[in-house]
């Protein structure tokens, strides 16, 4: 699995290990994100060809920076990780006839005809879909899933993403934590746009079902909400009120932030 130290990757690794499946994780992390006898971590950048050869049954390819801050600060790295990484992993899968799962994005479905800061991610994900789908090795079984915004325990506490920003705002009362977008853009306009959100456990279930049933292309199903609805749902939940909109298990996500946010903020202050 590539991206094994990321939010989704780590959760998927743990889910597979719990099912008794041996997992080899590939990430750029120096330390192993998981301590388990059936898990082995390899430090590697997928932009480079993987030289350690070992046969595998299925490859889950999730490696990619995925926050708005990444898209603004290092768009070339984001694009290269997705494009070059996908080429390298696809070739690797074909060597062993391994099934290949590719984590794409909802953003790959409707790419804005006008350039946006997300193009390094969305356009690259769409190109990755095309490369895998058109790969000339007929024996390569590939499963592409377009994944919406994912939340749940284990998600990055300080990431510049809508759910994490709103939860930090709900718990700290600092308005700046609520605004995901750069100041040169109107920060309230994007809040009217609708996105789809999915709880991490629901996503893992859909990934496993897709691979087990050998379904080539799907979009993960979640809850469509605009960002105002997400904000009010989180604020109402943090204040102990019954939210008007349904975000499955958002309370568990908020409790995870309650338990860990102060430590993360303290660590951030020490590093600055």
N, C-alpha and C positions, 0 to 999 in steps of 0.2 A: 504494500500500500504506500503510495506517495502522499505527502502531506500528513503523515501519521502523527505529528505533534500539534496539528491544528485542532480547532474546536470540533469540527465534524469528523476529521480523521481519527482523533484520539477516541472519540465516542464510538465510532464504528469498529475500531480495533478492539475495544473492551467488549463490545457486543459479540463480535466473532469469537473472541477468546472464551467468553462465557458459554458459547455453544460448543466448545471443545476443538476449535479450529486453530491451527498454528498460523501465526501471523509474523511476517517480516515487514517492518516499517522502514520507510525511507523519508528522511527529513533533513533539514539543514541544522537541526538542533544537536549540540554537543552531547547532551545528556538524554538518556532514554526517557520518553514521557510515560512509560508504563513499566511496572515491575511485575513480571509474570513469567513463569518457566517456559511457556509456549510462545513468548514474544522475543524477537531480536531486533534491535534498532541499528540501522546503517546511516551514517552521516553522509549525505550526498546531495548535490545540487542537480536537479533534473535537467538543467540546461546543458549538462555534460553527459556524454554517453555513459551508460552504466556498464562498467567493465567486469564487475563481479557477477559471474554467471551461475544462477541456480534455477532449476525448473520450478515453476509455480503453476497452479491450476487456474487462479483468477487474480487479476490485478485491478485494484481500485485506485484510479488516478484522480487525486483530489488536490495536488500541489498547486497553490496559487495564493499570492497576497490578495486580500479581498475586502479591504476597507476603503472608504472614500479618501482617507488620508494617504493610503498607498497609491491610489489613482492619481492624486495631485503631486505627491512627492517623488514617486519613482515609476512613472508610466512605462518606461522602456523595460525595466526589470519585470513588471507585471506582464507585459506582452511577451517578452522572451520566455518567461517561466511557463506560460500557457502554450505558446506556439512551439518553441524548440523542445520544451519538456514533453509535450504531447507527441511530437514526432519521435523522440527517443524512446518513450515508453511504448508507443504503438509498435515500433520495430522490435523492441524487446519481447513484447507479448507474442508477436508472430514467430519468433524463434522457437518457442515452446508450445505453440498452439494454445496459449492461455486465453481464457475469456478476459475481456477488457471492459471495465466500467469506467465511464468518463463523466465526471461531475461538471455539468455545464451550468448555465445561469438562465433565469427567466429573462434577463436582459438581452439574451441572444435572439429572442423571438421577435422583438420589435425594435430594431436598431434605428435610432434617430437619424434621418437623412442629413441633419446638420451636426457637425462635430461637437461632441461633449466630452467632458473630462472622464467619463466612464468608458469611452471607446477602447482604451487600452485593454480593458477587461472584457466587455461585452462582445466587441468585434473579434477579439482573439478567441473567446469561447466558441463563437459561431464558426470561426475558421477551424478550430479543433474538431468540431462536429463534422465538418465537411471532410477534413483529412481522414478521420477515422472511418467515416461512412464510405469514402471512396478508396480506401486502402486496397491495393490490388491482391492481397493474399486472401483468397476466398475462404480459407479455413478459420479466419479470425472472427470469432463471435464477439460483437461489441454491443454494449448497452449504454445508451446515452440518456442521462436524466437532467432536465432543466430544473434547477433548484432555486426556490425563492429565498426570502430572508429567513434565516434560521435563528432561533433563540432557545434558551434553556440553561440549566446549571452547567458550568464549565465554559460558557462563552466568555470571551475576553472582557474583563471588567472595565477597561479603560479604552476600548476600541471606539473609533469614531463611526458608530453605526446607530441607526435610529433607536432600536430597542434599548441598547445599553446606554445611550445618551439620555433617553427619557427616564429610565430607571434611576440613573445617577441624579437627575434633576428632581425626581420624586422623593428621593431619600435625603438629598442635601439641600434642596431649595435653591440651587444655583442655576439661574436661567441660562448661562452660557453652556451648561452641559446639555441643554435641550436642542441647541442649534447645530445640526450636523454639517451644514453647508458653509463654504467660505464666505467671508463678509462682503466680497465684491458682488455676490449674488443676493437676491432677495431671499432671506432665510425662511419666510413664511409661505411663499408661493409653493415650494415643493411639498409642503405639508398637506396640500389639497390633493396631491397625486395618490392614486391607489396603488398599493403593492400587495403581494401575497406573503403571508407569514406562516411558518410551520414550526412546531415544537420539535426539538431534536429527536426524541424517541419516536415520534410519528414519521419523521424523515427516515430514520434507520430502518424502520419496519418496511417502508416503501422501497428502499434500496434493496434490501434482502429479497423481497417479493419479486422485484423486477429481474434480478439476476437468477433467482431460482426458477422463475417462469420463462426465462430467456426472451423477455420482451425488448426489442431493439431500442425504441425511442419513446420516452414518456416525459411528461411534466409532473413534478411532484404536486400533489394536491394539498392546499393549505387553506388559510382563512384570508380572504381579500378584505383589506381595510385601508382607508386613507390614514395619513399620519396623524391627523387631528384625533381620529378615533383611537389610535394606538396611544397617543399621549393621554387622553382622558381616561382610557381603560387603566393605564398604569397609575395615574394619579389617584383615581378612585380606589384602586386596590391597595396602594401604599397608605391611604388614609382610612382603610378598613371599611369602605363603602362597597356596595354591590355595583360592579361596573355594568354599564348599559350594553356594551359590546362584549362578545365572547372571544377571548384569546386563550385557547386551551392551555391550562397549567401555567399561566403567567405568574400566579402567586408563588409557585415553586421557584421560578426564575428570580423573582424579586427577593425571596428569602435567601437565595444563594448570594445575591449582591449584598444583602444585609449582613451576612456572615463574613464576607470577604473584602468588601469595598474599602473599609478603613485601612486594612493592611496594605492593599494595593496602592492607595493614595499616599500612605506614609513612605512606602518604598519608592514611589515616584519622586517625592520631595527630596529624599536622600540622594537620588541619582542626579537631580538638577543642580 
